[in-house]
Amino acid sequence: MFIRKWCKKLVHFFFWMCLSATVQASHVRAFEEIKVPVISFVLASTVSQNVGKTARVFTEFMHEKLGNEIRFMQMYGDDGLIGADYVSNSEGDGSVFLLSTHTTQNINDLLDNEISYSPESDFINVGMLGTYSAVLVVPANSPHMTLASLIEAIQQKPADYRFGYHNPISQICSGLLNYYAGLNVTGRPYKTREILMREMTQGSIQYAFLDGLYVADLLKTNEVRILATTKKQMDAPMAERIVSTTSLHPDFELEGWIGVAAPQNTPAYIIQKMNELLQMATQDPRLNQVSKQAGIQLKAMNLREFDQFVKEDRRYWIQRIQKANVRAN
């Protein structure tokens, strides 16, 4: 009887050991089999020539590290809503990531009451790529050579001046100029940066804030003159005469950012792997070179740091939206 019971327990023990080994092996196979032939990074906005170069080097880096085919997809429109919608509705299998920004993650839902996605429930923040500033521009034939000259002229004849904006950061920066300089200039909305530029060269508006990502392209066209940047340190390739908006007030500093987000149901190990690759990418000499030309300052963050950054950045934009007197649609 004793031997029979002992044998029964032994058989029971080996059964569970085999079952456990089978489950673990199945998990390992599942882990190894989650592979996709193509990984797409979706950018929900237009890009400048230098940002396009940065994207190409970034995709080359990812291909070298992963071996997968890497694609860079542009889905711009509605301030990033189209691209964000596409990624939020994609499978969380590591095949699609959003090149997220401060606009898609922290501004759109504050300014649009009918936004079709939720930054918090539809995405997982994967990691940071870099930061950039906005720049204040006037037409190349403008009489104003400095920020101080522009502000003084507006104060003397406010009715002669209007600003244009084509995205949230463009609008918020212009509103903050009103706030910190004590102005009351009315703004005009434009659907694209290209339309805004055409209207400004024709005299319909007198100045605008644009993403610093376009600085190099703008300097080549000789269509505009850059007066100021919203960053304390000048972004290359800005001229030395350009001042920081912090010269008006220490708090008049704004930085946009580019990061990566994934669909909410993406497995944790894929998120971790992509975060590690992003941190490695910020140290890549080739990517550093082209990103500087595009006005992007690469910055590495682990998952915890980036998640905390996005939360703090949201509070940052809420405060500035209030000061800029920008209201939700």
C-alpha positions as CSV (number, residue, x, y, z in Angstrom):
1,M,0.0,0.0,0.0
2,F,2.8,2.4,0.9
3,I,4.6,1.7,-2.4
4,R,1.4,2.2,-4.3
5,K,0.8,5.6,-2.7
6,W,4.4,6.6,-3.2
7,C,4.3,5.7,-6.9
8,K,1.0,7.6,-7.4
9,K,2.6,10.7,-5.9
10,L,5.6,10.3,-8.0
11,V,3.5,10.0,-11.2
12,H,1.5,13.1,-10.1
13,F,4.8,15.0,-9.5
14,F,6.2,14.2,-12.9
15,F,2.9,15.0,-14.6
16,W,3.0,18.6,-13.2
17,M,6.6,18.9,-14.0
18,C,6.0,17.9,-17.6
19,L,3.0,20.2,-17.8
20,S,5.0,23.1,-16.4
21,A,7.8,22.5,-18.9
22,T,5.3,22.3,-21.7
23,V,3.8,25.7,-20.7
24,Q,7.2,27.3,-20.4
25,A,8.3,25.9,-23.8
26,S,5.1,27.2,-25.3
27,H,5.7,30.6,-23.8
28,V,9.3,30.7,-25.2
29,R,8.0,29.6,-28.7
30,A,5.3,32.3,-28.5
31,F,7.9,34.9,-27.6
32,E,10.2,33.9,-30.4
33,E,7.3,33.7,-32.9
34,I,6.1,37.2,-32.4
35,K,7.9,38.5,-35.4
36,V,6.7,40.8,-38.1
37,P,8.4,41.3,-41.5
38,V,7.7,45.0,-41.6
39,I,7.7,47.6,-38.8
40,S,6.2,51.0,-39.7
41,F,6.8,54.2,-37.9
42,V,3.9,56.7,-38.6
43,L,4.6,60.4,-38.5
44,A,1.3,62.4,-38.2
45,S,2.7,65.6,-39.7
46,T,4.5,67.0,-42.7
47,V,8.3,66.9,-42.6
48,S,11.1,69.3,-43.7
49,Q,14.0,68.1,-45.9
50,N,16.3,67.7,-42.9
51,V,13.6,65.9,-40.8
52,G,13.2,63.5,-43.8
53,K,16.9,62.8,-43.7
54,T,16.7,62.2,-40.0
55,A,13.8,59.7,-40.5
56,R,15.8,57.8,-43.1
57,V,18.8,57.5,-40.9
58,F,16.5,56.4,-38.0
59,T,14.9,53.7,-40.1
60,E,18.4,52.5,-41.3
61,F,19.5,52.3,-37.6
62,M,16.4,50.3,-36.6
63,H,16.9,47.9,-39.6
64,E,20.5,47.3,-38.6
65,K,19.5,46.4,-35.0
66,L,16.3,44.5,-35.7
67,G,16.7,43.0,-39.2
68,N,13.1,43.8,-40.1
69,E,12.1,45.9,-43.0
70,I,11.5,49.4,-41.5
71,R,9.1,51.8,-43.2
72,F,8.5,55.5,-42.5
73,M,4.9,56.5,-43.1
74,Q,3.5,60.0,-43.3
75,M,-0.1,60.4,-42.4
76,Y,-0.6,64.1,-41.8
77,G,-3.8,66.1,-41.4
78,D,-6.1,67.4,-38.7
79,D,-3.1,68.2,-36.4
80,G,-2.0,64.6,-36.3
81,L,-5.4,63.1,-35.8
82,I,-5.3,60.9,-38.9
83,G,-2.0,59.3,-38.1
84,A,-2.9,58.9,-34.4
85,D,-6.2,57.2,-35.3
86,Y,-4.5,54.8,-37.6
87,V,-2.0,53.7,-35.0
88,S,-4.5,53.5,-32.2
89,N,-6.6,51.1,-34.3
90,S,-3.6,48.9,-35.3
91,E,-2.7,45.5,-34.0
92,G,-0.4,45.6,-31.0
93,D,2.0,43.1,-32.5
94,G,5.0,45.4,-33.0
95,S,4.3,46.2,-36.6
96,V,3.1,49.8,-36.1
97,F,4.4,52.6,-33.9
98,L,3.5,56.3,-33.8
99,L,6.2,58.9,-33.9
100,S,4.3,60.8,-31.2
101,T,4.7,64.4,-30.3
102,H,3.6,66.9,-27.7
103,T,0.6,67.6,-30.0
104,T,-0.7,64.1,-30.4
105,Q,-0.1,63.1,-26.7
106,N,-0.7,66.3,-24.7
107,I,-2.4,69.0,-26.7
108,N,-5.0,67.7,-29.2
109,D,-7.4,66.4,-26.5
110,L,-7.1,69.7,-24.6
111,L,-8.1,71.8,-27.6
112,D,-10.5,69.4,-29.4
113,N,-13.6,68.3,-27.6
114,E,-14.4,65.7,-30.3
115,I,-11.0,64.1,-30.6
116,S,-11.4,60.5,-31.8
117,Y,-8.6,58.9,-29.7
118,S,-7.4,59.0,-26.1
119,P,-3.7,59.6,-25.5
120,E,-3.9,57.8,-22.2
121,S,-6.1,54.7,-23.0
122,D,-5.2,54.1,-26.7
123,F,-1.4,54.4,-26.5
124,I,1.6,53.2,-24.5
125,N,4.4,55.7,-24.3
126,V,7.5,53.9,-25.5
127,G,10.3,56.4,-25.4
128,M,11.8,59.8,-26.3
129,L,13.7,60.6,-29.4
130,G,14.4,64.4,-29.1
131,T,13.2,67.9,-28.5
132,Y,12.9,71.0,-30.6
133,S,11.8,74.6,-30.3
134,A,9.5,77.0,-32.2
135,V,10.7,80.1,-34.1
136,L,9.2,83.5,-34.6
137,V,9.4,84.6,-38.3
138,V,8.5,87.7,-40.3
139,P,8.6,88.1,-44.1
140,A,12.1,88.7,-45.5
141,N,11.1,92.2,-46.6
142,S,9.8,93.1,-43.1
143,P,11.3,96.3,-41.6
144,H,11.8,94.5,-38.3
145,M,15.2,93.0,-37.7
146,T,14.7,92.2,-34.0
147,L,12.0,90.9,-31.7
148,A,12.2,94.2,-29.8
149,S,11.5,96.2,-33.0
150,L,8.5,94.1,-33.8
151,I,7.0,94.4,-30.3
152,E,7.5,98.2,-30.3
153,A,5.8,98.6,-33.7
154,I,2.8,96.5,-32.6
155,Q,2.5,98.6,-29.4
156,Q,2.4,101.8,-31.5
157,K,0.0,100.6,-34.2
158,P,-1.7,97.3,-33.0
159,A,-4.4,97.5,-35.7
160,D,-1.7,97.0,-38.4
161,Y,-0.6,93.6,-37.2
162,R,-2.0,90.1,-37.3
163,F,-0.3,86.8,-36.7
164,G,-1.0,83.5,-38.4
165,Y,-1.0,79.9,-37.1
166,H,-1.3,76.5,-38.6
167,N,-1.1,74.1,-35.7
168,P,-1.5,74.2,-31.9
169,I,2.0,75.1,-31.0
170,S,2.0,77.9,-33.5
171,Q,-1.2,79.3,-32.0
172,I,-0.1,78.8,-28.4
173,C,3.3,80.6,-29.0
174,S,1.5,83.6,-30.6
175,G,-0.9,83.8,-27.7
176,L,2.0,83.7,-25.2
177,L,3.7,86.6,-27.1
178,N,0.5,88.5,-26.5
179,Y,0.6,87.5,-22.8
180,Y,4.2,88.3,-22.0
181,A,4.6,91.4,-24.2
182,G,1.2,92.9,-23.2
183,L,-0.2,92.8,-26.7
184,N,-3.7,92.1,-28.1
185,V,-3.0,90.9,-31.6
186,T,-5.6,88.8,-33.5
187,G,-4.6,85.6,-35.1
188,R,-5.7,83.9,-38.4
189,P,-5.9,80.1,-38.7
190,Y,-4.4,78.3,-41.7
191,K,-4.8,74.7,-42.6
192,T,-1.2,74.2,-43.7
193,R,2.2,75.9,-43.1
194,E,2.5,76.4,-46.9
195,I,-0.7,78.5,-47.1
196,L,0.4,80.5,-44.1
197,M,3.8,81.2,-45.7
198,R,2.1,82.4,-48.9
199,E,-0.3,84.6,-47.0
200,M,2.6,86.1,-45.0
201,T,4.7,86.9,-48.1
202,Q,1.6,88.6,-49.5
203,G,1.1,90.8,-46.4
204,S,-2.1,89.2,-45.0
205,I,-0.3,88.5,-41.8
206,Q,2.9,90.1,-40.4
207,Y,4.4,87.3,-38.3
208,A,4.0,83.7,-37.2
209,F,5.6,81.1,-35.0
210,L,6.6,77.9,-36.8
211,D,8.1,74.6,-35.7
212,G,11.9,74.9,-35.4
213,L,12.1,71.7,-37.5
214,Y,11.7,73.8,-40.6
215,V,14.5,76.3,-39.7
216,A,17.1,75.0,-42.2
217,D,14.5,74.9,-45.0
218,L,13.3,78.4,-44.3
219,L,16.8,79.8,-44.2
220,K,17.4,78.4,-47.7
221,T,14.3,80.0,-49.3
222,N,15.1,83.5,-48.2
223,E,11.4,84.1,-47.8
224,V,11.5,84.8,-44.1
225,R,13.6,86.3,-41.4
226,I,13.9,84.5,-38.0
227,L,13.7,86.8,-35.0
228,A,13.5,84.5,-32.0
229,T,13.3,81.0,-30.7
230,T,11.3,79.6,-27.8
231,K,14.4,77.8,-26.5
232,K,17.1,79.1,-24.2
233,Q,19.8,77.6,-26.3
234,M,19.9,78.3,-30.0
235,D,19.1,75.4,-32.3
236,A,21.5,74.9,-35.2
237,P,21.6,76.3,-37.8
238,M,20.2,79.5,-36.2
239,A,22.2,82.8,-36.6
240,E,23.8,84.3,-33.5
241,R,21.6,87.4,-33.7
242,I,18.4,85.5,-33.0
243,V,17.3,85.9,-29.4
244,S,15.4,83.6,-27.1
245,T,11.8,84.5,-26.1
246,T,13.0,84.1,-22.5
247,S,14.4,87.6,-23.0
248,L,10.8,88.8,-22.6
249,H,10.1,86.5,-19.6
250,P,12.0,83.5,-18.1
251,D,8.8,81.4,-18.4
252,F,8.4,82.1,-22.2
253,E,10.2,78.9,-23.1
254,L,8.6,76.1,-25.1
255,E,9.9,72.8,-26.3
256,G,8.2,70.4,-28.6
257,W,9.3,66.8,-28.6
258,I,9.3,63.7,-30.8
259,G,8.9,60.3,-29.2
260,V,7.4,56.9,-29.9
261,A,4.1,55.4,-28.8
262,A,2.5,52.0,-29.5
263,P,-1.1,50.7,-29.6
264,Q,-2.4,50.0,-26.1
265,N,-2.4,46.2,-26.5
266,T,1.3,45.9,-27.4
267,P,3.1,43.3,-25.2
268,A,5.4,44.7,-22.6
269,Y,8.6,43.0,-23.9
270,I,8.1,44.7,-27.3
271,I,7.7,48.1,-25.5
272,Q,10.9,47.4,-23.5
273,K,12.9,46.3,-26.6
274,M,11.9,49.4,-28.5
275,N,12.7,51.7,-25.6
276,E,16.2,50.2,-25.4
277,L,16.7,50.7,-29.1
278,L,15.5,54.4,-28.9
279,Q,18.1,55.0,-26.1
280,M,20.8,53.4,-28.3
281,A,19.6,55.5,-31.3
282,T,20.2,58.8,-29.4
283,Q,23.9,57.8,-29.1
284,D,24.3,57.0,-32.8
285,P,26.8,59.4,-34.4
286,R,25.0,59.4,-37.8
287,L,21.6,60.2,-36.2
288,N,23.1,62.9,-34.1
289,Q,24.6,64.6,-37.1
290,V,21.4,64.8,-39.2
291,S,19.2,65.6,-36.2
292,K,21.2,68.6,-35.3
293,Q,20.8,69.9,-38.9
294,A,17.0,69.4,-38.4
295,G,17.0,71.3,-35.1
296,I,16.4,68.2,-33.0
297,Q,18.3,67.7,-29.8
298,L,18.4,63.9,-29.2
299,K,17.5,62.9,-25.6
300,A,17.4,59.4,-24.1
301,M,14.9,58.3,-21.5
302,N,13.9,54.9,-20.1
303,L,10.3,53.8,-19.8
304,R,9.7,55.2,-16.3
305,E,11.5,58.5,-17.1
306,F,9.5,59.0,-20.3
307,D,6.2,58.2,-18.8
308,Q,6.8,60.7,-16.0
309,F,8.0,63.3,-18.6
310,V,4.8,63.0,-20.6
311,K,2.7,63.5,-17.5
312,E,4.7,66.6,-16.5
313,D,4.6,67.9,-20.0
314,R,0.9,67.7,-20.0
315,R,0.7,70.0,-16.9
316,Y,3.2,72.2,-18.7
317,W,0.9,72.7,-21.8
318,I,-2.2,73.1,-19.7
319,Q,-0.6,76.1,-18.0
320,R,0.6,77.7,-21.3
321,I,-2.7,77.1,-23.1
322,Q,-4.4,79.0,-20.3
323,K,-1.9,81.9,-20.4
324,A,-2.1,82.0,-24.2
325,N,-5.9,82.3,-24.0
326,V,-6.4,79.5,-26.4
327,R,-9.8,77.8,-26.1
328,A,-11.0,74.3,-27.0
329,N,-13.1,73.9,-30.2
